[in-house]
Amino acid sequence: MDLFKKIPMTFEGKDYEIRVLYDDTTINVAAFLNNHPANCFRHQLKIPKNFNVKKLLRTEAVKELVEGSKKDIIEKRGEKLLKVMH
């Protein structure tokens, strides 16, 4: 996957990075901490073949995926999921 954008975010003294990655049929948005996935959540948009993915990257739909990834961190969804899994 190619990197479209990195969006910095600080929460509770930790510096996160929201990455927007894409290929011909998928846009993935995920949070990273210290260059590793911050949690087990990914926000994904599947795109039909023969559609211009780069055109879609600058839309409100992708911005909403980024906001969802930020919300995962703020609401500590990853930590809550780990508690259920153990």
Helices and strands as residue ranges (DSSP letters): E 2-11, E 14-22, E 26-33, E 36-37, E 43-46, H 53-56, H 60-74, H 77-85
